[in-house]
Amino acid sequence: MDAATTIFDKASLLAAGFAGRAAGHDRDRSFPFENFRELADAGLLALTVPAVRGGLGGGVQDAARVLGIIGRADPSTALVLSMHYIQHLTIAVSPAWPSHLAHRLARETLDGVALVNALRVEPELGSPARGGLPATVARRAGDGWRITGHKIYSTGAPILKWYVVWARTDEAEPRVGAFLVPAGEPGIRIDETWDHLGLRASGSHDVLFDDVAIPADHAVDIRTPAQWRAVEGAQVPLHAVLIPAIYDGVARAARDWLIGFLKTRTPSGLGAPLATLPRAQDVVGDIETRLAVNARLIRSFAEDCDSGHDIAVGEANILKLTVTNNAIAVVEAALSLTGNHGLTRANPLERHYRDVLCARVHTPQDDSTRAAAGRLALGI
């Protein structure tokens, strides 16, 4: 790649290889380590690391575009990458992050394959977005902390170098917050529990912490639960645009395969390609409409994020709902035209369908978004 090659050109070049390996990783639920080595070599792991720390200084628009490209090829890889991007975007604007830790994570990302993700979900708690204190405990011990707990759905677990662990303190009045824990420390165990319908190569396993020691200054940001309610919405716009960009990529991959199928499939009874049928043209037109809406929403929302516009949490969640449901509808429409061909494992459409359905499980779920919008409209 020469100096004139853009980050998007680099992502597209890598995506071709990712797409070729995606079916194998999906079948074996094996983690795509090679994809992240290639991303690191191309400098794309440092996309959202600030320029002042040596990174590319990319914003939300850049990240959304790259994730759409990678999501089109291998959404499992894109999901792990999105969590890493979100953490560095958050670190860049958060005054709570100690500068020495922010610089360390940036430096390690520049030096090699060093990814970070937040570990928040627990067996009993579920997602913290639904309320409640985490069962994971941070206990003061000497000049540091000891972390004990159990996290589930820890995306990228096989490759993460850093965990941002959501935990409560053992104080009489518990505080809650993020503790930065290096992977591989004594007392950390990964249980390979991830055996899912879709995104099977994302390595979203359980991570268990048994009295894991970290320095005192690795308590990144701990507050009372009431204080968190006032500030936790800051990351919502990032998740609302970057995660849906992945599933929009999946829908575009499904559209691409469908068009090829319709243009080449010529049933003997018809004597012409399926693409000549008015029904096929109508369904593809609906697909194009949904994808056009998604493209406009993702682009304009990402621009607002980069411009520092004040984005309401409710609006961000509605964007997530709209884009992901459009993506699901696109793949379902493709299946409606292809029947058994679309569902056979010899073709990628059934994998795209399984992958795109995972959009529904990301926080917030659709019922929460609709209920909140309804309460706001009703003044309740």
N, C-alpha and C positions, 0 to 999 in steps of 0.2 A: 504494500500500500504506500503510495507516495504522499508527500506533504499536502497535496491538494485534496486528498480523499477526505470527505466529510465523515462525521461520526455516523451519519445515517447510511452512507455508502458502506462503511465498515460493518454496521449492523446487518445490512442486507447481504453482504458477502458471507458473513458468519451464519446468517439464518439459513442459507441454502444447505449448509452442512448439518445444522441442527435439525432441519426438517427431515433430512435423510436418516437421521438416527432416532427420531422421535418415536416411531412405531416400536422399535426394539426396546427402548427404555420403558415405554408404556406396557409392553407385554411382560417384561421381566420385573417391573417396578424398580428398576435400577437407577441409581442417581447419576446424572450426566456430568460427572466431574470434568470431562474433557471440554464441555461447553464453557465452563467458567475459566479454565486455563486460557482458552482462546479469547474470551471476553477480557481477561486481564492483560493478555499480550497486546490486544488492540487498544488498551487504555479505557475500555468502556465501563469497567468497574468504578472508575474515578469520575464518571460523568457528572454526578451531583456533588462531588467534593469541591468546596469553594476554591477559586483560583488563587486566593491568598494563601491557601494551604497546599498549593501545588496541583490541584485537580483541574478538571476542565471547566468548572464553574457553570455547568448546565443548569437550567431551571426546569420548571414543571413541564413547559412545552417540549423541551428536548427529551425529557424523560418519558413523557407520554408517547412521543413519536417512536422512540427506540423500543419501548415496551410493546407497542403495536406491531412493530416489525418482528420482534422476537416471539411475541405471542402468536403470530400467524404461523410460525415455524414450530415452536415447542413451548406451549404455555406453562409447562412445569418450570422450565428454565426462567421464563419471564416472571413468574410469580416470585421465585426466590430473589431475582434481580430487583423486582419492584420493592420488596421489603428493605433491601439494602439501600436503594435509592431514597426511599422515604426516610430512613434513619438519618442519612447524611443531609438531606434537605432540612430535617428537623433540627439536627445539631447546629447547622449553619445559622439558624435564626433564634435559637433558644439561649437566653442568658443563663439558664440553670446549668448548662453543661460546663464542667471545669475545662478551662482552655487546654491544659496539658493532656487531658483525655481526648478532646476533640482533635488536637494535633497528632496524637499518637494513632488514632484510628485512621486519620487521613494519610499519614505517612505509610502505615502498613498497607493500606489500599493501593497506594502508588507502587509499593515494592513488590506486590504479588497478589495471590488469591487470599484476600482477607475480607470476609463478609460479616455483616452484623445484622441482627434482627431482634425485634422485641418479642419476648416470650410472656404472654399474658393469660392465655386460656388455661383453665384447670378442670379436672374431672368433676368436682362438685360445683364450682363456681360457674362453669361455662365461660361465656364472654363477659369481661368486666363492664361492657356497655350496658348490660342488663341490670347492673347494680350489684352491691355486695362487696365484702372485703375478701382479698385473696387468702387462701390457706397457706401459701408460701410465706415463710417467716424469715425476717432478717434480725438476727440477735447480736447485740453489741458484745464483743469479746476482745478485751484488751484494747489494742489500737486499731481494731478493724471490725468487720462484720462476719457473721456466719450465716449462710443461706441454706435453708432446708425447705424443700417443696417438690411439687410434681407439676410439670407443664405438659400440655397436650397440643397437638396440631402445631408443632414448632417447625415451621416451614424452613427448609434448607438445613435441617439439623446435621446431616452428615458433613457439611462443608463449613458451617459457621465457625468463625474464629472468636466472635464476641456475642454474648447474650445480654440484652437489656431486659432484666428480669423484673417483672411486676410483683412486689411483695409488700407485706405489712411489717412494721416493727413489733418487737415484743414489749414495748413500753406500756405503762398503765393506760395511757390514752394512745392507742396505736396511730402511727402515721403510715401513709401509703405512698409508694413511689417506685422509681426505677433504680435498679442497682446493676452496675456494669460488671459482668462476670466473664472472665476468659474461659473459652472452651478448653476442655482437656485437663482441667484442674482435678486433684484428688477429690473424690466424693461425687463426681458428675458421671452419670450413666445415661446412655441413649438406648431406649428400647425401640426396636424397629417395628412399630405397631401400624405404620401407615400402609393400608391395603385397601385402597379406595376405588370407587367407581371411575373417577376422573382425576386428572393431574397426578397420575400414579408415580411419576418420577420426581415429584417435588420434595421427597424426603421429609414429610411433615410428621415426624415421629414424636414420641414422648421423650422429654428430657427430665431426669430426676436429679435433685440436688440433696446431698446428705452431708450437712454440716460443712459446707464449702466455704473456705476462708477467702475473703477479699479485703483489700486495704480500706481504711476509713473513707478515703476520698473517692471511692468508687460508688458511693451513694450519690447518684447523679442528681436526683430531684425527689425529695420526700416531703410530703405535706399532709395536713389533716384531710380526711375525706371531703369535708365541706369546701376546702380550698381547691381541691381537684375538680369539683363540679363546675367551678367558675372558669377553669382554664383548659379542661381536657378537650374541648372542641377544636383546638388549634390544629390538630393533625387531621381532622375530618376531611377538609377539602383535598388534601393530598391523597388520602385513600379513595375518596369519591371520584377522582379523575384518573389516577394511575392504575388502580385495580380494574376498573371497567375497560380501560384501553387494551388490556390483555385479552379480555373476552371479545371485544370488538375485533381484535386480530384473529381470534379463533373463527368468528363468524365470516370474516373475509376469506380465510382459508377454505371454509366450507363452500362459500359462493364460488371461489375459483374452481374447485373440483366439480361443482354442479354444472357450471357453464361448459367445462370440457366434456362432461358426460352428456349433456343435452345436445351438444353440437356433433358428437361422434356416434351416439347411440341411434341406430336406424332399424327399428323393428320391421320385419318383413311385411307385416300387415299394413304398415303405414307407407313404406317405400320412401321415406324422407326422415331426416333427423328429428328427434323429439323437439328440438329448438324451434321447429316450424309450427308447433301447435300453439294456438291462442292461449290455452290454459298455462302452458309453460312460460309464455311471454308475460302473462299477467302475474304469475308467482314471482318470476325473476324481477319484474318491475316493482313488486312490493318489497322484495329483498333490497333492491337498490335504493328505494325510498328510505327504508329503515337505516341503512348504512350511511346515507347522506345526512340524515338527522344526527346520527351518532358522531360523524366526523365534525359537524358544525358544533355540537355541544362540547365535545372533548376539546376542540381547538379554542373555542371562545372561553371556556372555563379555565383551561390551562393559562391562557393569556391573562385572565383576571387574577389568577394565583400569582403569576410572575410580576404583575403590576402592583401587587399589594392591596388590591381591592378587598374591602370587608365583605366576606362571603358568609351568609347565614348558614348555620348547620343544617337547617331544614332544606334549604335550596341545594346544598351539596348532596344530601341524601337522596333527594328527588332525581338529581342527575344520575347518581349511581343506579337507582331503580330503573330509570328510563333506558339508559345505555345497555345495561345488562339484560333487561327484558327484551329489548330489540335484538340483541345478539342471540339470545335463546330462540326467539321467533324466527330469525333467519335460518338457523340450522334446522329447526323443525319444519320450516317451509321446504327446505332442500330435501328433507326426508320424504315429505309428502309427494314429491315428484319422482323419487327414485326407488321407492319400495324396497324390495329385498336387496337390490344392488347397494342402496345406501346403508343397509344394516349389516352387510357382510364384512367380516374382519379383513378381507382382502382389499377393501377400499377404506380410505381415511375418514369417511363421513361419520361412521359410527363412533370413532375415537373423538372427532370434533364434538359430536353430540354429548358424549360422556363428559368431556372437558368443560363445555360451555355451561352444563347444568351446575357446575360448582360455583358459578357466579351467585347463585341464590344463597349460599351459606355465609358469604362475607357480611360482616357487620356494617351497617344495620340490615337486618332482614326486612323484606318488603312490608310485612305487617306493621313493624315499628314505624317505618317511614310514613305509611299511609295514615296510621292512627295519629301520629304527631301533626301531620298536615291537616287532618280533620279537626283536631282540637284547636289548632291555631285559627282555622277558618271560622270555627264555631265560638271562639272566644272562651274556651273552657280550660 
